Amino acid sequence: MGGKLSIGRKKNENKRKIKIRLEPPRNEAPELDYEEFDVSTYRDQFASDIYDNVSLGEDAVPHLYDNADHGDNFVPEDSSSGTTYEEKCYDPQDPTLSFVDGKDEMDFLCNEYKSRRAKMSCGHTATPMSLTDWCLRLLDEEGKCEFVCGNCNVEWPFDEVCKMALLTPEEVEEFEKKIFSNAAKNFLDIKQCPGCRSRVVRKDLSNLNVECPVCTASKRRTYRFCWQCLSEWKGPAPRSDRCDNDGCPDPLDILKNCPDIVFKDVKGVNGCPCIRACPTCGMLVEHNKKQCKSMVCPRCKVKFCFVCLKKNKDCLQDNAYILCHTDVAPRQRSIPVWHRT
């Protein structure tokens, strides 16, 4: 089911919200209802509401924000889309800022910006430009949809980032687009249909057999493809392991036959597979062999021990560089299903 998304910004004391309304496409039956609901631009609530309420078959999700029908207070799209290159500086007479002497602790690129330094809520100092640079790095290079201090990892509210980075309306719009896109990629299961290249959201994470509504409409028959090998579906369905196409990888075979890992820094570990299925969402992940035995799943963001497969809080109480007291977890024979909450 496709649809038109209407987005209008609300501003609360500590967070911004967007309102999304799903309307029936013009060429579909008028009896289709639309739903209207508020979602935070931040992570879990945003992803949960989109995931539960919107089934998109069109090439829409990565450009959802760009193609939306925006509210009255929206910045026009033909305004500047890039970061401001003229240096932004704090007003030294601003009584709401706490100025300090010393180094710019967000200037990781060593640009030596001339603005006075001001304290963030976490206590570390920044200038408008260094803060903008750091937050763009979080969005562009790390795919984040939240902003954390590069020194202490404390999360900053988006309103604080807007104020302390002196973001222009154009920059606020750019940041919100990237938050929106990163949240979609991080928290929704999205892939391109092999038939029409539109992006499809998978709602049932335990079923590899996925229908593309765009191809179904254009071909006038149900079109389904394999979420794993991205070929038109062959064989019985639903299935969680593989389809019947030649070359479709079986994740259980991968888990069974992958070689053991040889850690460079973790001592006393033998017989641990080099690939694991995340114990929370089932995504296959491979350790880089360096540093500690902890992993952060790139999909569900849960931290777990690669050796014993327990969550970090249950394993890393003593030492992250030695064998777990429960020993190495055996090779997995099933793929965990992600139960989103």
Buried (B, 14 or more C-beta within 10 A) or exposed (E): EBBBBBBBBEEEEEBBBBBBBBBBEEEEEEEEEEEEEEBBBBBBBBBBBBBEEBBBBBBBBBBBBEEBEBEEEBBEEEEEEEBBEEEBBBEEEEEEBEEEEEEBBBBEEEEEBEBBBBBBEBEBBBBBBBBBBBBBBBBEEEBBBBBBBBBEEEEBBBBBBBBBBBBBBBBBBBBBBBBBBBBBBBBBBBBBBBBBEBBBBBEEBBBBBBBBBBBBBEEEEEBBBBBBBBBBBBEEBEBBBBBEBEEBEEBBEBBEEBEEBEBEEBEEBEEBBEBBBBBBBBBBBBBEEEEBBBBEBEBBBBBBBBBBBBBBEEBBEEEBBBBBEEBBBEBBEEBBEBEEE
